[in-house]
Amino acid sequence: MRLFTKLKSIKAGPPINGLILLAVCLLVPAGSYCGTFAARISPPNFEFRAKPGDVVRDVIMIENADKATAVYQIRTADWDMADSGGVNIYPASQPLIPGSCRPWTRIERRTLKLLPNRRKNFRFEVHVPADAESRECRFAIVISPAPDTVDAMDMGNLKIPVVGAIAVIVYVTVGDAKADLAFKGFEFDTDSGKNQAIIKLYNHGNAHARPFGNVRVTDTAGRKAELVVSPFPILPGQTRDILLTFNHEFSDITDVGKLEAPLKLKGLIEWDSGSYKLDSIHENDP
């Protein structure tokens, strides 16, 4: 008997917006309310490297933190990233997207029953085809309550099911695929009411990048600030605003609003497969 069940393709439906990389709330009707369920899932994401023909295996820890027995439904899903930085998790009614690698995946089971305060190491595999081209494979493993265990919310004469779910994001970089980041600018974000510095990075490559590093800013008065690059993922072909946070130990000031242009920017932005040496002038005040 085979341990892993291959998931079949599913029918069309609109994408559902989820929270960044970690969780998605499935809403009926859309945009109304968001329910939760008492499960702890870790880790929130996986990042693998593989060659054509490899089989990648790992486990997700699923814990029932409720006082009652829980039954979970588990499936794979395609996803993409919105311009806002949020993750779009596609619902069970959505067919395979072009280039989907979900047919490469195997999961241990589609339903899981856990007693209160019990945990399970849930196994999954990714079977990379021997003829796979160099690219990045991305999918999500979605854990949610089984449909017959879903609570309902009274809305007038209707009972509306409210379902919480958690999506674990999986990246598999196949063959020679890699990211290639380019610096596209330095800006100040004042729309949120906070003076925040950001850098714009574009990914020319065919795999995601998770940048890290420091940007040293010196203003016209000679004051210095050391800013840390947030490791937010940048998918191939996307430009992202990456937040910079203060390293207070090495900064003369801790409010970018006090910087006076022109600003000298120096630093090294790195990611798994490369780096970019930053040496630029920014002319505008915050």
C-alpha positions, 0 to 999 in steps of 0.5 A, a space after each residue: 500500500 502506498 504511504 502518500 496520496 497524489 493530489 488531483 487537480 481541482 476545478 476553477 474558482 477565484 483566489 482568496 486573499 490570505 495573510 502574509 506567508 503564514 495563514 489564510 482566512 477562508 470567508 463565506 461570504 467573502 470579506 465578512 468575518 474570520 473564524 479561528 481554530 485551535 491548532 499550532 503549526 510549525 514551521 511556517 515555511 520550507 525552503 529546499 534545494 533539489 536536483 532533477 530526479 530528487 525526492 525532498 521529504 520533511 514534516 510539519 508539526 500539527 498540534 491540537 491546542 483545543 480542549 476537544 478532539 479535532 479533525 483537520 482537512 489537509 490539501 495542497 494549493 497554488 499561491 501567488 503574491 499580491 502587489 501589497 505583499 500579501 499571499 493569494 492562496 487559491 481555493 480547492 475549486 481552482 484548477 492547477 495554475 500554469 506551471 504548477 508543481 503540485 503534481 510533484 507533491 505527496 502528502 501523508 493523508 487528507 484528514 487527520 484526527 488529534 486528541 486534545 493537546 496531542 501533536 503529529 509530525 505530518 509527512 510530505 514529499 516533493 518528487 522532482 521529475 528527472 526532466 525538470 527544468 531549472 526553476 522554482 517550485 512553489 506550493 502551499 500545504 493548507 490545514 483547516 477544520 474538516 467540513 463537518 466540524 465547522 462552526 456556523 455564525 448566525 446572520 439573520 435567518 442564515 447560518 454562515 460557516 466560518 472557517 479558519 485555516 493555516 497555509 504552510 508555504 513551500 519553496 523548492 529551488 530546482 537545478 541552477 535556478 537562482 535569484 538576481 536582485 537589482 536596486 531600484 531606489 531608496 524611498 521614505 514611506 510616510 503614508 502610514 503616519 510613520 517615517 520609515 525607510 524602504 529600498 526597492 528591489 527587483 528580482 531578475 532571476 527565476 527563484 525567490 530571494 530573501 534579502 538581508 544586510 545593512 544600509 549605512 545612511 549619512 546625511 548632509 550634517 554628517 549624522 549616521 544611521 545604520 538600517 537593517 534589511 528586512 528578509 521579505 521574499 521577492 518572487 521572480 519578476 517582482 519589485 518589492 518595497 523592503 522595509 529598513 529598520 534601525 540598528 540602534 547600536 550603530 545609529 546617531 539618530 533613530 528617526 529617519 524624519 530627522 535626516 537631511 538630504 542629500 543622503 549617502 547610501 552604502 552597504 551590502 545587500 545579500 541573498 542566498 545566491 548573490 549580493 549587491 554592493 550599494 553606493 548611491 546618493 538620495 536627494 530628497 528629504 523624508 
